[in-house]
Amino acid sequence: MEQEKYPLVSAIMLAGKTTPANIMAGVECFKSQNYPYKELIIVNNAQSQLDASSLNIKAEKDVFIVDTPQHLTAGMARNYGISAANGKILAQFDADYWYSPDRLSTQIAGMAKNESHVAVFNKTLSYSYASGRVSYHTNPKEIILETMVFIRPKEIDYPNIEKNEELGILNKLNGIDYKTISINNPILCCKLFFTNHITDATTKQEQKVSTDHYKIAKSMIDSRKSLFE
């Protein structure tokens, strides 16, 4: 595989509010991605230096950790991670998701096929550790921004806000005529709820998963659980 054909993807993962165990699980999930040229930037954005020191993860090949100088908003923390990234393509890679090994390669291929600049999924699976419930995670616009992959823009960054920073940068990208593709393949991502809090607006509608998707979700969760055994 030629690197020119497969540009480097920099995945950005925020740490600070997530337990070290879940960050480590996210690292293993990243390593399982079958896209050949990738790096993971973990942004240690803890509330205090004491909390920051609890993230005892060693940097390794293609996995890097950067410590923010102080606690930043989510938007600024993502920008801080991007400043350390080398990739031509940026990907959100959140620790409260579990991804199929095909996730990044599917999105990159979709962007190339459709000559688009941004790729998101229109829905994902979701799993509650508290109830064991499997459902679909979506929204009325059918754009799951936490799954966003996009070509690195010049002089455009995430807004300095704590929530909805993904929507903020997507609006900026739309302003420079970035084309977005929404991919319908929910089995490639599973949103994890560690409490009994599945309150997604569309869950109140009929969002029952198919038997095949239920089995896939359970298989993904079992794979993740095996990391802690």
Buried (B, 14 or more C-beta within 10 A) or exposed (E): EEEEEBBBBBBBBBBBEBEEEBBBBBBEBBBBBEBBBBBBBBBBBBEEEEBBEEBEBEEEEEBBBBBBEEBBBBBBBBBBBBEBBEBEBBBBBBBBBBBBBBBBBBBBBBBEEEEBBBBBBBBBBBBBEEEEBBBBBBEEEEBBBBBBBBBBBEEEBBBEEEEBBBBBBBEBBEEEEBEBBBBEBBBBBBBBBEEEEBEBEBBEEEBEBEEEBBEBBBEBBEBBEEEEE
